[in-house]
Amino acid sequence: MENSSVSDAQNTSLNADLNIEERVPFALNTQEGDSLNPNAVTREVTDWCHRHDDRVASASCFDCTVLLCESCIRLWNAYSLCSTCHTKRHRSQRNSWIAITSLFIVIGALLGLLMIQYEEPYDYGALKGRIKKTARWLEREPCDRNKTVVLAKLLNQAGDYRRTLEVAERYDRLCPEVPFSKLRWFTYSAHRELSDFDAALQDVSLLIHDNPDDLDYRWWRGRVYRSLGRYDEAVQDFMNCLTPKSRQCNYDLSDALEKMGRPCDAMYPIQHYLYYHPDEQGNVRVLRRLKRLKASGTCDSVLEASGEMQATIRFPEHGKRIPVDVTIEGKVASFIVDTGATYVAISKHEAQRLGIDEREGVPVNLRAATGTIQGKLITVESMELMGMKAERIPVAIVERQLQDDGRSLLGLSFLSRFSLDLNNAEGRLTLRRRSEIPLHKVQLKDGAHLEKGSGEPSNDAALKKEIGM
């Protein structure tokens, strides 16, 4: 019994001396003394939570390894974490999702932008093969002018106007030493179709600069001015493109004058057209236009001549000149009849003698046997020839005399108000008052020359030239 008491006392003393407070993960088995000593004592050491000294740890944090009791464990998937590491992981995950979401938003925006900018390959239809072949040729020979024109023409016909502009820009950039103004035909048409009228105006102005006598270019530019609402400049160009063969130019001029509030003046271009195309007097759209213009003002005197019903002018048989005396606003002037002249034309000196002021006139270019003559176009209130009277007559005033004897030219701006019967063999020119144009008619005659979609006669040759046909 005494030996047992002594052994208990020794164990108590040994526990006191060891004072075990060491913390290691979970519950661990340790031994005192030599493991070979059969008398060695085995002890179990207890681990405590890093936050709660009175709670036993049941796990450690996967990230920072601190000991955790049951209440301090924060599960993350299959891992135990402390609250600090759990918060860090949550914050990191949230930031990752924000980054991923932002990335997808950026990618979506870029894809959307690409979708907006992406254009399906242009459908050239039957022209595809020729366009592809010509484009390949120009890759090898970029300064081939003929092929460049062919490609631009084909692209305009196919309606790919933007590529037409690219072809012209590439030629101008790669071949500056070989300028080619004919390309402006196609860029002008492309710009007009794309409603880029300022660029079209630059194109056609270059064409006029290089070819001032080509009246088609004046018509082209007049159409651009009209689209821009610059009617004064449009009228100036349209007046310069009137010829016996002109069709659409007459109607464009009439339209511009009407928009300027000059309905009576707008009737002359129609008269000029009908003089050369009398079969068009039954065209219902021509009649409607004249009826509208007539209703817009007191234009009866413009549409119909007055005075005598007929006048006959005698001249030498087979004569080349037909001299006449004409009264202009009460004063007599000498003229030569010229049925090939668009306007009545007088010299500046004669205009001063007649008291005609040309300062407000519209600049106009007149074609003569000696070349182009510049002048000013004004309107005189009345002209009379042998009792045949017409009012509001367009008259061109030029710097120099038109005939060696100082006579002026009696052109169609006066003569077209009448029906003419010229007999050179007998030396006779007869003027008759026109029958009243039947504005009440509405039936469209067969064979009327109408521009597709506009209801007006078209200048077919110039239109083909405009689109590069």
SULHU-V183766 format. One record per backbone hydrogen bond with DSSP energy under -0.5 kcal/mol. NH is the residue of the N-H (numbers start at 1). CO is the residue of the C=O. Records with the same first field share a line. If there is no record, write none. Layout:
BEGIN
NH=CO ; CO
END
This chain:
BEGIN
5=1
6=2
7=3
8=4
9=5
10=6
11=7
12=8
13=9
14=10
15=11
16=12
17=13
18=14
19=15
24=22
28=26 ; 45
30=43
32=41
37=34
38=36
40=37
43=30
45=28 ; 43
49=52 ; 55
50=67
53=51
55=52
57=47
58=68
59=68
61=66
62=80
65=61
68=59
72=69
73=69 ; 70
74=81
75=73
76=79
79=76
81=74
86=82
87=83
88=84
89=85
90=86
91=87
92=88
93=89
94=90
95=91
96=92
97=93
98=94
99=95
100=96
101=97
102=98
103=99
104=100
105=101
106=102
107=103
108=104
109=105
110=106
111=107
112=108
113=109
114=110
115=111
116=112
117=113
118=114
124=122
127=124
128=125
131=127
132=128
133=129
134=130
135=131
136=132
137=133
138=134
139=135
140=136 ; 137
141=137
144=141
145=143
148=144
149=145
150=146
151=147
152=148
153=149
154=150
155=151
156=152
157=153
158=154
159=155
160=155
161=159
164=160
165=161
166=162
167=163
168=164
169=165
170=166
171=167
172=168
173=169
174=170
175=171
178=175
183=180
184=181
185=182
186=182 ; 183
187=183
188=184
189=185
190=186
191=187
192=188
193=189
194=190
195=192
196=191
197=195
200=196
201=197
202=198
203=199
204=200
205=201
206=202
207=203
208=204
209=205
210=206
211=207
214=211
215=213
217=214
218=214
219=215
220=216
221=217
222=218
223=219
224=220
225=221
226=222
227=223
228=224
229=226
230=225
231=229
234=230
235=231
236=232
237=233
238=234
239=235
240=236
241=237 ; 238
242=239
246=243
250=247
251=247
252=248
253=249
254=250
255=251
256=252
257=253
258=254
259=255
260=256
261=258
262=257
266=262
267=264
268=265
269=265
270=266
271=267
272=268
273=269
274=270
275=271
276=272
277=273
280=277
281=278
282=279
283=280
287=283
288=284
289=285
290=286
291=287
292=288
293=289
294=290
295=291
296=292 ; 293
297=293 ; 294
299=294 ; 297
302=299
303=299
304=300
306=389
308=387
311=431
313=429
315=427
318=424
319=316
323=321
324=335
326=333
327=384
328=326 ; 331
329=327 ; 382
331=328
333=326
335=324
336=408
337=322
338=410
341=338
344=394
345=409
346=396
348=398
351=347
352=348
353=349
354=350
355=351 ; 352
356=351
357=355
358=356
361=358
362=377
364=375
366=373
368=371
371=368
373=366
375=364
376=397
377=362
378=376 ; 395
380=393
383=390
384=327
385=388
388=385
389=306 ; 387
390=383
391=301
392=381
393=380
395=378
396=344
397=376
398=346 ; 396
399=374
406=403
408=334
409=345
410=336
411=409
412=341
414=411
415=411
416=412
417=414
418=415
419=432
421=430
423=421 ; 428
427=423
428=423
429=313
430=421
431=311
432=419
433=309
434=417
439=437
441=438
448=445
450=448
451=456
454=451
455=451
460=458
463=459
464=460
465=461
466=462
467=463
468=465
469=464
END
